[in-house]
Amino acid sequence: MKYLKIKNKAIIIGYDKKETVVYSAIISVNKYYDGDHIWDNDDAVIRIQMARLTGLLFDDDGKMIQSFESMFDPKTGSHIGGQARHEDGTVTH
């Protein structure tokens, strides 16, 4: 059986404080790095009441190159923390 790989994609899911999904997207990694995103806009974060954003990024070969979690204050839209785990195992905050 041949298994398909997710290639050149960012899978992103946003949750409110009750862990209900309020945002989801599958976009190219290039668009992830170069695009404007809902979480870049405080008013948009407030509008959907997003408290947490998770993501997985895959390269052109289907290798996971990053996973991340970002936390937001849904009342102000401000980013309040998070971390990213990179393919080499390093973690950034």
N, CA, C and O atoms as a GROMACS GRO file, in nm:
protein
  372
    1MET      N    1   0.085  -0.117   0.000
    1MET     CA    2   0.000   0.000   0.000
    1MET      C    3   0.090   0.124   0.000
    1MET      O    4   0.185   0.133   0.078
    2LYS      N    5   0.058   0.217  -0.087
    2LYS     CA    6   0.133   0.341  -0.094
    2LYS      C    7   0.065   0.447  -0.008
    2LYS      O    8  -0.056   0.468  -0.018
    3TYR      N    9   0.143   0.511   0.076
    3TYR     CA   10   0.089   0.616   0.162
    3TYR      C   11   0.119   0.752   0.101
    3TYR      O   12   0.231   0.778   0.058
    4LEU      N   13   0.020   0.834   0.096
    4LEU     CA   14   0.037   0.969   0.043
    4LEU      C   15   0.096   1.058   0.150
    4LEU      O   16   0.073   1.039   0.269
    5LYS      N   17   0.173   1.156   0.106
    5LYS     CA   18   0.232   1.252   0.199
    5LYS      C   19   0.171   1.389   0.178
    5LYS      O   20   0.131   1.424   0.067
    6ILE      N   21   0.164   1.465   0.284
    6ILE     CA   22   0.124   1.605   0.274
    6ILE      C   23   0.249   1.681   0.234
    6ILE      O   24   0.349   1.679   0.306
    7LYS      N   25   0.246   1.748   0.119
    7LYS     CA   26   0.364   1.816   0.068
    7LYS      C   27   0.339   1.966   0.052
    7LYS      O   28   0.234   2.008   0.002
    8ASN      N   29   0.438   2.045   0.094
    8ASN     CA   30   0.436   2.190   0.079
    8ASN      C   31   0.305   2.251   0.131
    8ASN      O   32   0.243   2.334   0.064
    9LYS      N   33   0.266   2.209   0.248
    9LYS     CA   34   0.142   2.260   0.306
    9LYS      C   35   0.161   2.298   0.452
    9LYS      O   36   0.244   2.242   0.523
   10ALA      N   37   0.083   2.397   0.493
   10ALA     CA   38   0.070   2.435   0.633
   10ALA      C   39  -0.075   2.405   0.672
   10ALA      O   40  -0.168   2.454   0.609
   11ILE      N   41  -0.091   2.326   0.776
   11ILE     CA   42  -0.225   2.293   0.827
   11ILE      C   43  -0.242   2.372   0.956
   11ILE      O   44  -0.167   2.352   1.052
   12ILE      N   45  -0.339   2.460   0.957
   12ILE     CA   46  -0.353   2.556   1.067
   12ILE      C   47  -0.494   2.548   1.124
   12ILE      O   48  -0.592   2.548   1.050
   13ILE      N   49  -0.502   2.540   1.257
   13ILE     CA   50  -0.632   2.533   1.324
   13ILE      C   51  -0.633   2.630   1.442
   13ILE      O   52  -0.541   2.631   1.524
   14GLY      N   53  -0.736   2.712   1.449
   14GLY     CA   54  -0.752   2.807   1.559
   14GLY      C   55  -0.870   2.767   1.646
   14GLY      O   56  -0.972   2.719   1.597
   15TYR      N   57  -0.854   2.787   1.776
   15TYR     CA   58  -0.955   2.746   1.875
   15TYR      C   59  -0.992   2.865   1.963
   15TYR      O   60  -0.912   2.956   1.986
   16ASP      N   61  -1.116   2.864   2.013
   16ASP     CA   62  -1.154   2.961   2.114
   16ASP      C   63  -1.121   2.904   2.252
   16ASP      O   64  -1.061   2.797   2.263
   17LYS      N   65  -1.160   2.975   2.357
   17LYS     CA   66  -1.128   2.929   2.493
   17LYS      C   67  -1.195   2.798   2.530
   17LYS      O   68  -1.147   2.727   2.620
   18LYS      N   69  -1.304   2.763   2.463
   18LYS     CA   70  -1.374   2.637   2.491
   18LYS      C   71  -1.321   2.524   2.403
   18LYS      O   72  -1.375   2.413   2.404
   19GLU      N   73  -1.215   2.552   2.326
   19GLU     CA   74  -1.153   2.455   2.234
   19GLU      C   75  -1.241   2.421   2.114
   19GLU      O   76  -1.225   2.316   2.052
   20THR      N   77  -1.334   2.510   2.083
   20THR     CA   78  -1.412   2.497   1.961
   20THR      C   79  -1.329   2.552   1.845
   20THR      O   80  -1.266   2.657   1.859
   21VAL      N   81  -1.328   2.483   1.734
   21VAL     CA   82  -1.253   2.531   1.618
   21VAL      C   83  -1.323   2.654   1.562
   21VAL      O   84  -1.441   2.650   1.527
   22VAL      N   85  -1.247   2.765   1.553
   22VAL     CA   86  -1.302   2.890   1.499
   22VAL      C   87  -1.232   2.930   1.369
   22VAL      O   88  -1.275   3.024   1.302
   23TYR      N   89  -1.125   2.859   1.334
   23TYR     CA   90  -1.051   2.888   1.210
   23TYR      C   91  -0.977   2.762   1.168
   23TYR      O   92  -0.921   2.692   1.252
   24SER      N   93  -0.976   2.735   1.039
   24SER     CA   94  -0.892   2.627   0.987
   24SER      C   95  -0.854   2.659   0.844
   24SER      O   96  -0.930   2.721   0.769
   25ALA      N   97  -0.734   2.616   0.807
   25ALA     CA   98  -0.687   2.639   0.671
   25ALA      C   99  -0.577   2.540   0.638
   25ALA      O  100  -0.501   2.496   0.724
   26ILE      N  101  -0.570   2.507   0.511
   26ILE     CA  102  -0.458   2.433   0.455
   26ILE      C  103  -0.407   2.518   0.340
   26ILE      O  104  -0.476   2.537   0.240
   27ILE      N  105  -0.286   2.571   0.356
   27ILE     CA  106  -0.228   2.662   0.258
   27ILE      C  107  -0.086   2.616   0.225
   27ILE      O  108  -0.028   2.535   0.297
   28SER      N  109  -0.032   2.669   0.118
   28SER     CA  110   0.106   2.636   0.084
   28SER      C  111   0.200   2.696   0.190
   28SER      O  112   0.168   2.796   0.254
   29VAL      N  113   0.313   2.633   0.206
   29VAL     CA  114   0.411   2.684   0.303
   29VAL      C  115   0.456   2.824   0.260
   29VAL      O  116   0.478   2.910   0.344
   30ASN      N  117   0.470   2.846   0.129
   30ASN     CA  118   0.510   2.979   0.081
   30ASN      C  119   0.408   3.085   0.123
   30ASN      O  120   0.446   3.193   0.168
   31LYS      N  121   0.281   3.054   0.108
   31LYS     CA  122   0.177   3.150   0.148
   31LYS      C  123   0.179   3.171   0.299
   31LYS      O  124   0.156   3.282   0.347
   32TYR      N  125   0.207   3.065   0.374
   32TYR     CA  126   0.217   3.077   0.519
   32TYR      C  127   0.325   3.178   0.556
   32TYR      O  128   0.303   3.265   0.641
   33TYR      N  129   0.442   3.168   0.493
   33TYR     CA  130   0.553   3.257   0.527
   33TYR      C  131   0.536   3.396   0.468
   33TYR      O  132   0.583   3.494   0.527
   34ASP      N  133   0.470   3.408   0.353
   34ASP     CA  134   0.464   3.536   0.282
   34ASP      C  135   0.330   3.608   0.292
   34ASP      O  136   0.321   3.726   0.258
   35GLY      N  137   0.226   3.539   0.337
   35GLY     CA  138   0.093   3.596   0.332
   35GLY      C  139   0.052   3.672   0.455
   35GLY      O  140   0.118   3.667   0.559
   36ASP      N  141  -0.059   3.743   0.442
   36ASP     CA  142  -0.124   3.806   0.555
   36ASP      C  143  -0.220   3.702   0.613
   36ASP      O  144  -0.287   3.629   0.540
   37HIS      N  145  -0.228   3.697   0.745
   37HIS     CA  146  -0.307   3.594   0.810
   37HIS      C  147  -0.403   3.656   0.910
   37HIS      O  148  -0.381   3.766   0.960
   38ILE      N  149  -0.510   3.584   0.938
   38ILE     CA  150  -0.610   3.632   1.033
   38ILE      C  151  -0.548   3.659   1.170
   38ILE      O  152  -0.590   3.751   1.239
   39TRP      N  153  -0.447   3.580   1.209
   39TRP     CA  154  -0.386   3.596   1.341
   39TRP      C  155  -0.289   3.714   1.345
   39TRP      O  156  -0.238   3.748   1.452
   40ASP      N  157  -0.263   3.777   1.231
   40ASP     CA  158  -0.179   3.896   1.228
   40ASP      C  159  -0.259   4.022   1.255
   40ASP      O  160  -0.202   4.131   1.266
   41ASN      N  161  -0.390   4.009   1.267
   41ASN     CA  162  -0.479   4.123   1.282
   41ASN      C  163  -0.556   4.110   1.414
   41ASN      O  164  -0.638   4.020   1.429
   42ASP      N  165  -0.527   4.200   1.508
   42ASP     CA  166  -0.592   4.193   1.640
   42ASP      C  167  -0.744   4.192   1.629
   42ASP      O  168  -0.811   4.116   1.700
   43ASP      N  169  -0.800   4.276   1.541
   43ASP     CA  170  -0.946   4.283   1.529
   43ASP      C  171  -1.004   4.151   1.480
   43ASP      O  172  -1.112   4.111   1.524
   44ALA      N  173  -0.935   4.083   1.390
   44ALA     CA  174  -0.983   3.954   1.340
   44ALA      C  175  -0.979   3.848   1.449
   44ALA      O  176  -1.070   3.766   1.460
   45VAL      N  177  -0.873   3.850   1.529
   45VAL     CA  178  -0.862   3.755   1.642
   45VAL      C  179  -0.976   3.779   1.740
   45VAL      O  180  -1.036   3.684   1.791
   46ILE      N  181  -1.005   3.904   1.767
   46ILE     CA  182  -1.116   3.939   1.857
   46ILE      C  183  -1.248   3.891   1.797
   46ILE      O  184  -1.330   3.832   1.867
   47ARG      N  185  -1.269   3.918   1.668
   47ARG     CA  186  -1.395   3.884   1.602
   47ARG      C  187  -1.427   3.735   1.612
   47ARG      O  188  -1.542   3.698   1.636
   48ILE      N  189  -1.326   3.649   1.596
   48ILE     CA  190  -1.352   3.504   1.603
   48ILE      C  191  -1.321   3.447   1.741
   48ILE      O  192  -1.338   3.327   1.765
   49GLN      N  193  -1.275   3.535   1.832
   49GLN     CA  194  -1.246   3.494   1.970
   49GLN      C  195  -1.140   3.382   1.978
   49GLN      O  196  -1.152   3.290   2.058
   50MET      N  197  -1.038   3.393   1.893
   50MET     CA  198  -0.935   3.290   1.890
   50MET      C  199  -0.842   3.304   2.010
   50MET      O  200  -0.788   3.411   2.037
   51ALA      N  201  -0.823   3.193   2.082
   51ALA     CA  202  -0.736   3.190   2.199
   51ALA      C  203  -0.610   3.107   2.175
   51ALA      O  204  -0.508   3.128   2.240
   52ARG      N  205  -0.617   3.013   2.079
   52ARG     CA  206  -0.502   2.925   2.053
   52ARG      C  207  -0.500   2.890   1.906
   52ARG      O  208  -0.604   2.867   1.844
   53LEU      N  209  -0.379   2.887   1.850
   53LEU     CA  210  -0.358   2.852   1.710
   53LEU      C  211  -0.252   2.744   1.704
   53LEU      O  212  -0.145   2.759   1.762
   54THR      N  213  -0.280   2.636   1.632
   54THR     CA  214  -0.182   2.530   1.615
   54THR      C  215  -0.154   2.511   1.467
   54THR      O  216  -0.238   2.541   1.382
   55GLY      N  217  -0.035   2.462   1.437
   55GLY     CA  218  -0.003   2.440   1.298
   55GLY      C  219   0.104   2.335   1.278
   55GLY      O  220   0.188   2.311   1.365
   56LEU      N  221   0.099   2.273   1.161
   56LEU     CA  222   0.200   2.177   1.116
   56LEU      C  223   0.244   2.222   0.977
   56LEU      O  224   0.160   2.250   0.891
   57LEU      N  225   0.375   2.229   0.955
   57LEU     CA  226   0.428   2.269   0.826
   57LEU      C  227   0.507   2.154   0.765
   57LEU      O  228   0.591   2.092   0.832
   58PHE      N  229   0.479   2.125   0.637
   58PHE     CA  230   0.544   2.016   0.566
   58PHE      C  231   0.618   2.070   0.444
   58PHE      O  232   0.568   2.158   0.374
   59ASP      N  233   0.738   2.016   0.419
   59ASP     CA  234   0.817   2.062   0.304
   59ASP      C  235   0.774   1.990   0.176
   59ASP      O  236   0.677   1.914   0.176
   60ASP      N  237   0.846   2.014   0.067
   60ASP     CA  238   0.812   1.956  -0.063
   60ASP      C  239   0.824   1.805  -0.067
   60ASP      O  240   0.766   1.740  -0.154
   61ASP      N  241   0.899   1.746   0.026
   61ASP     CA  242   0.914   1.601   0.032
   61ASP      C  243   0.815   1.536   0.128
   61ASP      O  244   0.812   1.414   0.141
   62GLY      N  245   0.734   1.616   0.195
   62GLY     CA  246   0.637   1.563   0.290
   62GLY      C  247   0.691   1.546   0.430
   62GLY      O  248   0.628   1.484   0.515
   63LYS      N  249   0.809   1.602   0.455
   63LYS     CA  250   0.868   1.596   0.589
   63LYS      C  251   0.815   1.712   0.672
   63LYS      O  252   0.812   1.826   0.626
   64MET      N  253   0.773   1.682   0.797
   64MET     CA  254   0.726   1.789   0.884
   64MET      C  255   0.846   1.872   0.927
   64MET      O  256   0.940   1.821   0.987
   65ILE      N  257   0.841   2.001   0.896
   65ILE     CA  258   0.954   2.089   0.926
   65ILE      C  259   0.927   2.178   1.046
   65ILE      O  260   1.020   2.239   1.101
   66GLN      N  261   0.802   2.186   1.088
   66GLN     CA  262   0.772   2.267   1.207
   66GLN      C  263   0.633   2.233   1.258
   66GLN      O  264   0.541   2.206   1.181
   67SER      N  265   0.620   2.235   1.390
   67SER     CA  266   0.488   2.236   1.454
   67SER      C  267   0.488   2.354   1.549
   67SER      O  268   0.592   2.386   1.607
   68PHE      N  269   0.375   2.417   1.565
   68PHE     CA  270   0.372   2.533   1.654
   68PHE      C  271   0.239   2.546   1.725
   68PHE      O  272   0.138   2.489   1.684
   69GLU      N  273   0.243   2.622   1.832
   69GLU     CA  274   0.124   2.660   1.906
   69GLU      C  275   0.143   2.804   1.950
   69GLU      O  276   0.245   2.840   2.009
   70SER      N  277   0.044   2.887   1.921
   70SER     CA  278   0.047   3.028   1.961
   70SER      C  279  -0.078   3.056   2.043
   70SER      O  280  -0.186   3.005   2.015
   71MET      N  281  -0.060   3.138   2.145
   71MET     CA  282  -0.171   3.174   2.233
   71MET      C  283  -0.204   3.323   2.212
   71MET      O  284  -0.115   3.405   2.191
   72PHE      N  285  -0.334   3.354   2.219
   72PHE     CA  286  -0.381   3.490   2.199
   72PHE      C  287  -0.479   3.526   2.310
   72PHE      O  288  -0.545   3.440   2.368
   73ASP      N  289  -0.487   3.655   2.338
   73ASP     CA  290  -0.591   3.705   2.428
   73ASP      C  291  -0.710   3.740   2.339
   73ASP      O  292  -0.704   3.837   2.264
   74PRO      N  293  -0.818   3.664   2.347
   74PRO     CA  294  -0.932   3.690   2.258
   74PRO      C  295  -1.003   3.822   2.286
   74PRO      O  296  -1.085   3.867   2.205
   75LYS      N  297  -0.974   3.885   2.400
   75LYS     CA  298  -1.036   4.014   2.431
   75LYS      C  299  -0.963   4.130   2.365
   75LYS      O  300  -1.024   4.230   2.328
   76THR      N  301  -0.830   4.115   2.349
   76THR     CA  302  -0.750   4.223   2.289
   76THR      C  303  -0.695   4.186   2.152
   76THR      O  304  -0.655   4.273   2.075
   77GLY      N  305  -0.692   4.056   2.121
   77GLY     CA  306  -0.634   4.009   1.995
   77GLY      C  307  -0.483   3.995   1.999
   77GLY      O  308  -0.422   3.955   1.900
   78SER      N  309  -0.422   4.029   2.112
   78SER     CA  310  -0.276   4.027   2.124
   78SER      C  311  -0.221   3.886   2.135
   78SER      O  312  -0.281   3.798   2.196
   79HIS      N  313  -0.106   3.867   2.073
   79HIS     CA  314  -0.031   3.741   2.087
   79HIS      C  315   0.030   3.741   2.227
   79HIS      O  316   0.096   3.837   2.265
   80ILE      N  317   0.009   3.634   2.304
   80ILE     CA  318   0.059   3.632   2.442
   80ILE      C  319   0.161   3.522   2.467
   80ILE      O  320   0.208   3.505   2.579
   81GLY      N  321   0.196   3.446   2.363
   81GLY     CA  322   0.299   3.344   2.382
   81GLY      C  323   0.283   3.228   2.286
   81GLY      O  324   0.190   3.223   2.206
   82GLY      N  325   0.376   3.136   2.298
   82GLY     CA  326   0.369   3.018   2.215
   82GLY      C  327   0.506   2.957   2.198
   82GLY      O  328   0.605   3.003   2.254
   83GLN      N  329   0.510   2.852   2.118
   83GLN     CA  330   0.637   2.788   2.089
   83GLN      C  331   0.629   2.718   1.955
   83GLN      O  332   0.521   2.685   1.905
   84ALA      N  333   0.747   2.697   1.897
   84ALA     CA  334   0.758   2.623   1.771
   84ALA      C  335   0.865   2.517   1.789
   84ALA      O  336   0.971   2.542   1.846
   85ARG      N  337   0.836   2.397   1.738
   85ARG     CA  338   0.934   2.289   1.737
   85ARG      C  339   0.974   2.269   1.592
   85ARG      O  340   0.891   2.245   1.504
   86HIS      N  341   1.105   2.279   1.568
   86HIS     CA  342   1.158   2.272   1.432
   86HIS      C  343   1.206   2.130   1.401
   86HIS      O  344   1.222   2.048   1.491
   87GLU      N  345   1.230   2.104   1.272
   87GLU     CA  346   1.264   1.969   1.229
   87GLU      C  347   1.390   1.916   1.293
   87GLU      O  348   1.406   1.795   1.305
   88ASP      N  349   1.480   2.003   1.336
   88ASP     CA  350   1.603   1.957   1.402
   88ASP      C  351   1.584   1.934   1.552
   88ASP      O  352   1.679   1.899   1.622
   89GLY      N  353   1.461   1.953   1.601
   89GLY     CA  354   1.431   1.930   1.742
   89GLY      C  355   1.441   2.052   1.830
   89GLY      O  356   1.404   2.046   1.947
   90THR      N  357   1.491   2.162   1.776
   90THR     CA  358   1.500   2.284   1.857
   90THR      C  359   1.361   2.341   1.880
   90THR      O  360   1.271   2.326   1.797
   91VAL      N  361   1.346   2.406   1.994
   91VAL     CA  362   1.220   2.470   2.030
   91VAL      C  363   1.246   2.618   2.049
   91VAL      O  364   1.340   2.657   2.119
   92THR      N  365   1.164   2.700   1.987
   92THR     CA  366   1.173   2.844   2.006
   92THR      C  367   1.045   2.893   2.070
   92THR      O  368   0.938   2.836   2.050
   93HIS      N  369   1.059   3.000   2.147
   93HIS     CA  370   0.943   3.059   2.217
   93HIS      C  371   0.919   3.199   2.167
   93HIS      O  372   0.826   3.265   2.212
   0.00000   0.00000   0.00000
